[in-house]
Amino acid sequence: MNTDDEVMRFFERNFPDAIPLMPTLLEDFHHNPTSALVTVRCTPWEVAGRTLLLGDAAHAIVPFFGQGMNAGFEDCTILDEMADHYGEDWNRILPEFSSSRAADANAIADLALNNFIEMRDLVADPDFLLRKQITAHLHEKYPDQFIPMYTMVSFSHVPYSRALAEGKAQDVLFDRILAIDDIADSWEDNPSVDAIFHAWRKEFPN
Ligand SMILES: Cc1cc2nc3c(=O)[nH]c(=O)nc-3n(C[C@H](O)[C@H](O)[C@H](O)COP(=O)(O)OP(=O)(O)OC[C@H]3O[C@@H](n4cnc5c(N)ncnc54)[C@H](O)[C@@H]3O)c2cc1C
């Protein structure tokens, strides 16, 4: 879009309800260029027990899981727990934090990238919506054995790397469940769903 007219036409077509809320829309549009969304993966995060990267500086991620700030806050709580545990022995804490936390940072980076595909392609997909319904059903029926991956990431302190591994295992479960004949009409009281679930949980213990 090169002219003010083109910008206004774009917003009128796609976001008409937002226009009255943005009285300086054209000015803002020209002065706030879009920037790239990046993933930062780096290691180590510490130097000589004296300097430590935390938050986005260590592990910026794309925003599609809404976890960037959360991951930074989690860095703080884990670092605080380590300080209590090791009696503020920073020469020990910083290397251990840096080496143990990186796996979780890489996991949430992967989850955030995957969630872009989910938001872009899947939210109107009938199989995806069916999976969501069966997910909620299994969680209600087996709350100790089955926690949806999204719930693990967004509403628990389960480490991101464990949530990512459980998410991959749940993909296997749903490949099997969604292959049942007429599953869309029978999932609520279909004994095959329970049988597949129990066999799967044995194969992939939580
Ligand atoms: C579009 C978008 C949507 C997002 N949505 C969510 C969400 O829903 N949920 C969520 O949890 N997170 C979300 N995030 C991510 C979240 O905003 C970041 O993860 C978080 O702000 C990172 O905090 P930080 O303190 O690590 O880094 P920053 O917020 O980047 O803070 C770093 C600070 O350091 C300052 N600084 C830089 N260089 C220097 C220097 N040399 N000297 C002094 N100061 C310096 C900067 O000015 C800045 O104030 C989103 C991000 C984006 C871009």
The ligand as an ORCA input file, in Angstrom:
! r2SCAN-3c Opt
* xyz 0 1
  C       2.869     -8.952     18.956
  C       3.313     -9.557     20.263
  C       2.371    -10.159     21.080
  C       2.766    -10.753     22.299
  N       1.819    -11.373     23.074
  C       2.162    -11.934     24.233
  C       1.193    -12.581     25.058
  O       0.007    -12.652     24.737
  N       1.625    -13.179     26.208
  C       2.912    -13.147     26.606
  O       3.250    -13.716     27.665
  N       3.870    -12.513     25.858
  C       3.517    -11.908     24.684
  N       4.471    -11.272     23.915
  C       5.874    -11.328     24.305
  C       6.257    -10.318     25.396
  O       5.910     -8.998     24.982
  C       7.787    -10.428     25.588
  O       8.147    -11.789     25.765
  C       8.223     -9.646     26.815
  O       7.906     -8.284     26.681
  C       9.745     -9.821     27.004
  O      10.111     -9.149     28.166
  P      11.638     -8.870     28.427
  O      11.665     -8.081     29.698
  O      12.403    -10.139     28.365
  O      12.143     -8.007     27.192
  P      11.648     -6.552     26.705
  O      10.193     -6.344     27.030
  O      12.099     -6.429     25.288
  O      12.454     -5.565     27.648
  C      13.797     -5.261     27.391
  C      14.006     -3.824     27.800
  O      15.386     -3.530     27.741
  C      15.549     -2.253     27.166
  N      16.896     -2.186     26.599
  C      17.371     -2.726     25.461
  N      18.662     -2.441     25.292
  C      19.055     -1.735     26.370
  C      20.291     -1.155     26.778
  N      21.398     -1.277     26.034
  N      20.320     -0.486     27.945
  C      19.198     -0.378     28.723
  N      18.003     -0.903     28.375
  C      17.929     -1.563     27.213
  C      14.461     -2.156     26.118
  O      14.167     -0.829     25.793
  C      13.301     -2.836     26.870
  O      12.561     -1.931     27.647
  C       4.104    -10.701     22.688
  C       5.060    -10.052     21.872
  C       4.671     -9.515     20.663
  C       5.709     -8.817     19.797
*
